[in-house]
Amino acid sequence: MKTLVAFDFDHTIVDENSDTWVIRSTPDQRLPDWLKQSYQKGRWTEYMGRVLTYIGDQSVQPDHMRAVMESIPYTEGMIELLTFISDNKKDIDCIIVSDANTIFIDWILHASGVQSAIDDVFSNPASIDARGYMSVRCFHAHDCQQCPVNLCKRKVLSDFKESQAKAGVHYERICYVGDGGNDFCPINDLNEGDIAMPRKGYTLEKLLCKRRSEGSATPRAKIMPWESGNEILQELRAFIQ
């Protein structure tokens, strides 16, 4: 019986939003107002498609974009946490479920040498064409009314557990680590014995506090807020020992 750790990426593993960090690769390090104003609520991935096309139109090459993305800071303690997970793969499986994209995540993980900690990445598929333009597609379609149209993290987590169970892998506990509003749906699907880990001071923790103060239903999992990856590391180390 193993522990499954499921991470969000932006403002969780890294301390910034990778989708906004990439804007630093443009000549002016900013987007024009017409592009910023084209965003529609719940349709971030389509918006990022337009942003990436704009970046390509500025003759920004993928190598430059990659160098910029590799400079994004990790959240305190996350490198140590991922290194620990990598060293304990017989006890821990680890996935990323993120509304970023596969190329950004791959670049950033490889830059710090912690990619071996991650067993699978579930994020919006990205690719680079012959011109050097990057594009991004929605991860999947779903019928969840709470989540953005391109990604329901609860469905991803549920599908992954089901797939693993068919392969004979069952988890003693799930630790879900995130920060944002779109992390609320998957932690509601956790069971007693699982742990929901919202980042202190961020949207997910505030949402949980609000629901608790209103007397609304809260997740069955234990809630353990965190500031540093070192706190999560201590919890995982206790499980293994």
C-alpha positions as CSV (number, residue, x, y, z in Angstrom):
1,M,0.0,0.0,0.0
2,K,1.5,3.3,-1.2
3,T,0.9,7.0,-0.6
4,L,-0.2,9.0,-3.6
5,V,0.8,12.7,-3.6
6,A,-1.1,14.8,-6.1
7,F,0.3,18.3,-6.7
8,D,-1.0,21.4,-8.3
9,F,1.8,23.3,-10.1
10,D,1.5,27.1,-10.2
11,H,1.8,28.7,-6.8
12,T,2.3,25.3,-5.3
13,I,5.4,23.6,-6.7
14,V,6.6,26.9,-8.2
15,D,6.0,30.2,-6.4
16,E,4.6,32.0,-9.5
17,N,2.1,31.4,-12.3
18,S,4.0,29.9,-15.2
19,D,1.4,31.2,-17.7
20,T,2.1,34.8,-16.6
21,W,5.8,34.2,-16.1
22,V,6.2,33.4,-19.8
23,I,5.3,37.0,-20.7
24,R,8.8,37.9,-19.5
25,S,10.1,36.4,-22.8
26,T,8.4,39.1,-24.9
27,P,10.5,42.1,-26.0
28,D,8.5,44.5,-23.8
29,Q,7.8,41.9,-21.1
30,R,4.1,42.8,-21.2
31,L,1.0,42.1,-23.3
32,P,-1.0,44.6,-25.2
33,D,-4.3,45.7,-23.7
34,W,-6.4,44.2,-26.6
35,L,-4.9,40.8,-25.8
36,K,-5.4,41.0,-22.0
37,Q,-9.0,42.2,-22.6
38,S,-9.8,39.1,-24.7
39,Y,-9.9,36.8,-21.7
40,Q,-13.2,35.2,-20.9
41,K,-13.9,33.8,-17.4
42,G,-13.4,30.0,-17.3
43,R,-11.6,30.0,-20.6
44,W,-8.0,30.6,-19.6
45,T,-6.6,27.9,-21.9
46,E,-8.1,29.5,-25.0
47,Y,-6.7,32.8,-23.8
48,M,-3.2,31.3,-23.3
49,G,-3.4,30.0,-26.9
50,R,-3.7,33.6,-28.1
51,V,-0.9,34.7,-25.8
52,L,1.4,32.0,-27.1
53,T,0.6,33.0,-30.7
54,Y,1.3,36.6,-29.9
55,I,4.7,35.6,-28.4
56,G,5.5,33.7,-31.6
57,D,4.5,36.8,-33.6
58,Q,7.2,38.7,-31.7
59,S,9.8,36.3,-33.1
60,V,10.5,34.8,-29.7
61,Q,12.3,31.5,-30.2
62,P,11.5,28.4,-28.0
63,D,15.0,28.4,-26.6
64,H,14.6,31.9,-25.2
65,M,11.1,31.0,-23.9
66,R,12.6,27.9,-22.2
67,A,15.4,29.9,-20.6
68,V,12.9,32.4,-19.2
69,M,10.7,29.5,-17.8
70,E,13.7,27.8,-16.2
71,S,14.2,31.0,-14.1
72,I,10.9,30.7,-12.4
73,P,11.4,30.3,-8.6
74,Y,10.3,27.2,-6.8
75,T,8.3,27.5,-3.6
76,E,10.4,27.2,-0.4
77,G,11.1,23.5,0.4
78,M,9.7,22.1,-2.8
79,I,13.0,21.0,-4.3
80,E,13.8,19.1,-1.0
81,L,10.3,17.6,-1.0
82,L,10.5,16.4,-4.5
83,T,14.0,15.0,-4.0
84,F,12.6,13.0,-1.0
85,I,9.8,11.7,-3.1
86,S,12.2,10.7,-5.8
87,D,14.3,8.8,-3.2
88,N,11.3,6.9,-1.9
89,K,9.4,5.7,-5.0
90,K,8.7,2.3,-3.5
91,D,6.5,4.0,-0.9
92,I,5.2,7.1,-2.8
93,D,3.6,7.7,-6.2
94,C,3.4,11.4,-7.3
95,I,1.4,13.1,-10.0
96,I,0.9,16.7,-11.1
97,V,-2.6,17.9,-12.0
98,S,-2.3,21.4,-13.4
99,D,-4.0,24.0,-15.5
100,A,-0.6,25.1,-16.9
101,N,0.7,23.1,-19.8
102,T,2.9,20.0,-20.4
103,I,5.9,21.9,-22.0
104,F,6.2,24.5,-19.3
105,I,6.0,21.9,-16.5
106,D,8.5,19.6,-18.3
107,W,11.0,22.5,-18.8
108,I,10.8,23.7,-15.2
109,L,11.1,20.2,-13.7
110,H,14.1,19.2,-15.8
111,A,15.9,22.5,-15.1
112,S,16.1,21.6,-11.4
113,G,16.6,17.9,-11.9
114,V,13.5,16.8,-10.0
115,Q,11.5,15.3,-12.9
116,S,12.2,11.7,-11.5
117,A,9.9,12.4,-8.6
118,I,6.9,12.7,-10.9
119,D,5.2,9.6,-12.2
120,D,2.7,11.4,-14.4
121,V,1.6,14.9,-15.5
122,F,-2.0,15.7,-16.3
123,S,-2.1,19.2,-17.9
124,N,-3.1,21.0,-21.0
125,P,-1.1,19.4,-23.9
126,A,1.3,21.8,-25.6
127,S,3.4,21.5,-28.7
128,I,5.8,23.6,-30.8
129,D,5.4,23.7,-34.6
130,A,8.0,24.1,-37.4
131,R,7.9,27.9,-37.1
132,G,8.8,27.8,-33.4
133,Y,5.3,28.8,-32.3
134,M,3.9,27.1,-29.2
135,S,0.2,26.1,-29.0
136,V,-1.8,24.6,-26.2
137,R,-5.0,22.5,-26.2
138,C,-7.7,21.9,-23.5
139,F,-6.9,18.8,-21.4
140,H,-10.3,17.2,-21.7
141,A,-14.1,17.7,-21.8
142,H,-16.2,17.1,-18.7
143,D,-19.6,17.8,-17.2
144,C,-18.5,19.2,-13.8
145,Q,-20.2,22.6,-13.3
146,Q,-17.7,23.8,-10.7
147,C,-14.5,23.6,-12.8
148,P,-13.1,25.4,-15.8
149,V,-14.3,24.0,-19.1
150,N,-10.8,22.5,-19.9
151,L,-10.0,20.6,-16.7
152,C,-11.8,19.0,-13.8
153,K,-9.1,17.9,-11.4
154,R,-11.5,15.6,-9.5
155,K,-12.2,13.6,-12.6
156,V,-8.4,13.4,-13.3
157,L,-7.8,12.1,-9.8
158,S,-10.7,9.7,-10.0
159,D,-9.7,8.3,-13.4
160,F,-6.1,7.9,-12.2
161,K,-7.1,6.0,-9.1
162,E,-9.3,3.7,-11.2
163,S,-6.6,3.1,-13.7
164,Q,-4.1,2.3,-10.9
165,A,-6.5,-0.1,-9.2
166,K,-6.9,-2.0,-12.5
167,A,-3.1,-2.4,-12.5
168,G,-3.2,-3.7,-8.9
169,V,-2.0,-0.5,-7.3
170,H,-4.0,0.7,-4.3
171,Y,-3.3,3.7,-2.1
172,E,-3.3,3.7,1.7
173,R,-3.8,7.5,1.6
174,I,-3.9,10.4,-0.8
175,C,-2.2,13.7,-0.1
176,Y,-3.5,16.5,-2.3
177,V,-1.4,19.7,-2.3
178,G,-2.7,22.8,-3.9
179,D,-3.6,26.5,-3.6
180,G,-6.4,27.6,-5.9
181,G,-10.1,27.5,-6.3
182,N,-9.9,24.7,-8.9
183,D,-8.3,22.5,-6.2
184,F,-11.5,22.5,-4.2
185,C,-13.3,20.0,-6.4
186,P,-10.7,17.2,-6.1
187,I,-10.3,17.6,-2.3
188,N,-14.0,17.1,-1.9
189,D,-13.6,13.7,-3.4
190,L,-11.0,12.6,-0.8
191,N,-11.9,10.2,2.0
192,E,-11.2,9.9,5.7
193,G,-7.6,9.0,6.1
194,D,-6.6,11.2,3.2
195,I,-5.0,14.7,3.6
196,A,-5.9,17.9,1.9
197,M,-3.0,20.4,2.0
198,P,-4.1,24.0,1.1
199,R,-1.3,26.6,0.9
200,K,-1.7,29.1,3.7
201,G,-3.1,32.5,2.6
202,Y,-4.2,31.4,-0.8
203,T,-7.7,30.9,-2.4
204,L,-8.2,27.2,-1.5
205,E,-7.5,27.8,2.2
206,K,-9.7,30.9,2.3
207,L,-12.5,28.9,0.6
208,L,-12.3,26.1,3.1
209,C,-12.3,28.6,6.0
210,K,-15.3,30.4,4.5
211,R,-17.3,27.1,4.2
212,R,-16.4,26.1,7.7
213,S,-17.5,29.5,9.2
214,E,-20.8,29.2,7.2
215,G,-21.4,25.7,8.5
216,S,-21.3,24.3,5.0
217,A,-20.1,20.7,4.3
218,T,-16.3,20.4,4.3
219,P,-14.1,17.7,2.9
220,R,-13.9,14.3,4.7
221,A,-10.1,14.4,4.5
222,K,-7.9,15.9,7.2
223,I,-7.1,19.6,6.4
224,M,-3.4,20.5,6.8
225,P,-2.4,24.0,5.7
226,W,1.2,24.6,4.7
227,E,3.6,27.4,4.1
228,S,6.7,25.5,3.0
229,G,7.4,22.2,1.3
230,N,9.3,21.2,4.4
231,E,6.1,20.9,6.3
232,I,4.7,18.4,3.7
233,L,8.1,16.6,3.8
234,Q,7.8,16.1,7.5
235,E,4.3,14.6,7.1
236,L,5.4,12.2,4.3
237,R,8.5,11.2,6.3
238,A,6.2,10.3,9.3
239,F,4.0,8.1,7.0
240,I,7.0,6.1,5.7
241,Q,8.6,5.7,9.1
